[in-house]
Amino acid sequence: MLTRGEHRASRAAGLAALMAIGLALAVPIAVLLTHGESTGVTSNQGDYLIRITRFTLMQAGLSTLLSLVFAVPLARALARRPDFAGRRWLIKLFAVPLGLPPLVAALGLIEVWGRNGVANKGLGLMGAETPFSIYGLSGILLAHVFFNLPLAVRLILPALERLPPEYWKTAANLGMSGLSLFRRVEWPAMRRSAASAAGLVFMLCATSFTLVLVLGGGPAATTLEVAIYQALRFDFDPGRAVLLSLIQISMTLIVMLVLKFLGTPAEEGETKGGGTNRPDVQGGLHLLPDAVLIGLGGLFVGAPMAAVVVSGLSADLSRLLTDALFWRAAGTSLSIGISAAALSVLLAACLVRARYSAGHRPRSVPLGLLAGLSGAAGSLTLLVPPVVLGAGWFLLLGGGAGQLLAPLMVIVLINALMALPFVMRVLEPAHQNTLERNGRLAVSLGVVGRHRLSQIDIPAMLPAFATGFVFAVALSLGDLGAIALFGSDRIVTLPWLLYQKLGSYRTADAAGLALLLGAITMALMIVAEKLGTRNGSVDR
Amino acid sequence: MRISRFIPAALAAVVPFIAGPASSADRALTVFTYESFIAEWGPGPKIEAAFEAECGCDLTWVGVADGVALLNRLKLEGDNAEAGVVLGLDTNLVAEAKATGLFEAHGLDTKAVTVPGGFSDDTFIPYDYGHFAVVYDTETVANPPASLKDLVDGEPEQKIVIQDPRTSTPGLGLLLWVKSVYGDDAPEAWEKLASRVLTVTPGWSEAYGLFTSGEAPMVLSYTTSPAYHMVAEETDRYQAAEFSEGHYLQIEVAGLLANAPDKDLAREFLDFVMTPGFQNVIPTNNWMLPAAAITMELPEAFGKLVEPKKTFLYTPEEVAENRAAWIDEWLGAMSR
């Protein structure tokens, strides 16, 4: 419950936040549009653009298909075995890739799946003549499945676990099993969450940047985002970057509209580790297929992470930790992360409060617009990916050469926008709770306006702020998309340094750095989750 | 709100981090170059020590992925580039580099320099040269390609790592090599070769790293690369393939930036490039052939290298005129 003055202030703050976000998106797009006329499109270029667009969609489609084809049976196997030792840990492990910096994961994947990796040695022993290639399409698909298979499992599993135990009892009584159980009970229960998981995975893969940059392996395996980056950093051809950016925005817009049309966005449900009892599932020999599936799934997700730890520990960590450049990069990364997180939390808080103020059923068109836009502000950043945003600002700043503060602020801005949807998801329920609990009392006691913010609302929401903040820091720490355009010897972040070490093939250094970066982001994610569960507001 | 005050404060805290260490000497020179030149095992550290002993100044290297990336970076930074000398472009790029207006004639006597073809220029000084070649691992490649045509038509399962011509001078070199041999049929050749390419890297060091770690059995490098393995690792395992059509020549050059903060010091460095103090470091650290006299014996391994019977080299003007179109052609063929 808010007073009239508070309503006004909330809406003003929301409007200000919306305008700030709008400006941050509109300026680069306007720059891109006005830059557009600089080069004509030759027929070679036209072919290239068509092929890149086609490849972007094709690899996203294949990645989605592969992720789902493995996620559905894996989720089913996990639902069938609700109480084996380590199940909770396995499901926790499946949450890790979501927060893992893509570069760190790429390094782990190369360790495991590279020409000299464990996987290829195994394949060789089994008589495979041509080794699996971590570069090109196969590498991109592998990496996308590594990131999205666990995500899809975590999205699908709750749908099965939510089914009332009576279903399984009845199924057992009817002697239903195997295919008929899958067709009549399991698949109908999973279908919705599997479809929305597929939508999310497709979107994530269609806008994937870092993994394609590292594992792509040339013009034949390049996505639009990587091509934008190359047009600016390799060719310095703004005209082509603009063209590619416009294609990218139209593509994501169409995909988003299709997804919107198909159904609700995926929400990760509660998977506390223990599922429902399954009287329809037999033990003994029948355990084998499930156990194999679960074992392989765990190995597939766990091995690259283990590889990062093992090769990281064998690197010369003490030398790395005494390297001045490492500390400079860590300082820059933390400063950017903290600034971006602060900005993100501030924007999210304004939007959340404005949305609350506008109400569930807004009474007027402007209020409806405010509520709708505040809610959509988060997904806007999915529509215009970081590299496109960066490209616009990059051109506006003349490549950011010789400047420090301006490129840094752009990186902070982009990272803040990237974290916004996540931070809003954390703040919204906490804000709702706070106002429901204390709103009426505060108004009746006359504690309103600024006093109420500083004495009641903000203190009550501190845990949620902290969760969102820490999560946003972690996200920014692992990001390569924004820094890739502006990075130079003057602006060095941890992911940028890692990318450079990978590039110059200082493998030992890269392995050590990947371990450190992975450990820092994981620690932050754990802190965020701990804060969140204590607060009861996060369902990650 | 406290947070809004915090953001500028946090940003301000970043700046001292980024400004980098201040130099101790009175005179300071920054040289832009490519990454492998300044690696611990590259020529950079030795040349830095030798020059600093002579000039009583502080020399700082700034490295980017590879030679073409150097030019991109200069175009991007324009007058803001805070360097005195650019070292690591090659003759293919000098016409384009001059057209940026960022370079200034060096005004030095370059008669100490001798390179094949006798390249000589008022703005750029050659500091080393070499011939591009496909280097292969004798343990996995039994029948190395004997010509560029062999390479193009060969077994697709046998992979090669190449460099991106948009960032790397070896990558550009291969593009020009294919163009020299195939002419208008180059796109078809690239389409065929694409199936043998494991990956395209932004720079030479990344590609060579992948090769030596066993990810691919062949790499685009130089005829001189095997000397490194013979001298430093005492192994004949890695060899360069001699191509019957001939090899493309690369002459690497250094130039003076018009905006150099200390032009006299920059010229001093360019003069130093032509002396044995610099040239002696080149053969066994950059693994290229020296462009001026050296005062040491070349290791015996250099006598065992492939010596191309024919060399290709486009003039800088030809490359400047066609580079964009040829790269588009390459992108078109490689993305097919």
Contacts between the chains, C-beta under 8 A, distances in Angstrom:
chain1	res1	chain2	res2	distance
A	42	B	325	7.7
A	42	B	328	6.0
A	44	B	325	7.9
A	44	B	328	4.2
A	44	B	329	5.8
A	44	B	331	7.0
A	44	B	332	4.1
A	45	B	328	5.8
A	45	B	331	7.9
A	45	B	332	7.8
A	47	B	332	5.1
A	47	B	335	7.7
A	48	B	328	7.3
A	48	B	331	4.9
A	48	B	332	5.4
A	48	B	335	5.5
A	51	B	335	4.5
A	51	B	336	6.9
A	52	B	335	6.7
A	55	B	335	7.6
A	114	B	215	6.3
A	115	B	214	5.8
A	115	B	215	4.5
A	115	B	216	7.6
A	116	B	213	6.7
A	116	B	214	5.2
A	116	B	215	7.3
A	130	B	157	5.8
A	133	B	159	8.0
A	133	B	198	6.8
A	135	B	198	5.6
A	135	B	199	4.0
A	136	B	198	7.8
A	136	B	199	7.0
A	216	B	199	7.8
A	217	B	197	7.6
A	217	B	198	6.7
A	217	B	199	3.4
A	217	B	200	6.2
A	218	B	164	7.6
A	218	B	194	7.7
A	218	B	197	6.1
A	218	B	199	6.1
A	218	B	200	3.4
A	218	B	334	6.0
A	219	B	200	7.0
A	219	B	330	7.7
A	219	B	331	5.1
A	219	B	334	4.0
A	219	B	335	4.2
A	220	B	194	6.1
A	220	B	334	5.8
A	220	B	335	5.3
A	220	B	336	7.3
A	222	B	335	7.0
A	230	B	166	6.9
A	233	B	69	7.9
A	233	B	72	6.9
A	234	B	69	7.6
A	234	B	72	6.7
A	234	B	164	6.7
A	234	B	166	3.8
A	234	B	167	5.4
A	234	B	202	7.7
A	235	B	72	7.6
A	235	B	166	5.6
A	235	B	327	7.4
A	236	B	72	5.2
A	236	B	75	5.3
A	236	B	76	6.0
A	324	B	21	7.5
A	328	B	17	5.1
A	328	B	18	7.2
A	328	B	20	7.9
A	331	B	14	7.1
A	331	B	17	4.5
A	332	B	14	5.7
A	332	B	17	5.6
A	332	B	18	6.4
A	335	B	10	5.3
A	335	B	11	7.0
A	335	B	13	5.7
A	335	B	14	4.2
A	335	B	17	7.4
A	336	B	14	7.2
A	338	B	10	5.5
A	339	B	6	7.8
A	339	B	7	5.2
A	339	B	10	4.4
A	339	B	11	6.0
A	342	B	3	4.8
A	342	B	6	5.6
A	342	B	7	5.9
A	342	B	10	7.4
A	343	B	3	7.9
A	343	B	7	6.2
A	345	B	3	7.1
A	346	B	1	7.0
A	346	B	3	5.1
A	346	B	4	6.9
A	398	B	76	7.9
A	398	B	78	7.7
A	399	B	76	4.0
A	399	B	77	6.8
A	401	B	76	5.5
A	401	B	77	3.6
A	401	B	78	7.0
A	401	B	80	4.6
A	401	B	81	7.4
A	402	B	77	6.4
A	402	B	80	3.1
A	402	B	81	7.9
A	402	B	82	7.3
A	404	B	14	8.0
A	404	B	15	6.1
A	404	B	18	5.8
A	404	B	19	7.9
A	405	B	11	6.4
A	405	B	15	7.2
A	408	B	11	6.0
A	408	B	14	6.0
A	409	B	11	6.7
A	412	B	7	7.5
A	412	B	11	7.3
A	489	B	20	7.8
A	489	B	62	5.2
A	489	B	63	7.9
A	490	B	18	5.5
A	490	B	20	7.3
A	491	B	18	6.1
A	492	B	18	7.7
A	502	B	206	7.9
A	503	B	35	7.5
A	503	B	65	6.4
A	503	B	201	7.8
A	503	B	202	6.5
A	503	B	203	6.5
A	503	B	205	7.4
A	503	B	206	5.1
A	504	B	35	5.1
A	504	B	36	7.4
A	504	B	39	6.6
A	504	B	203	7.5
A	504	B	205	4.9
A	504	B	206	6.7
A	504	B	209	7.5
A	505	B	205	5.9
A	505	B	206	5.6
A	505	B	208	7.6
A	505	B	209	2.7
A	505	B	210	7.2
A	505	B	213	7.5
A	507	B	209	7.5
A	507	B	213	7.4
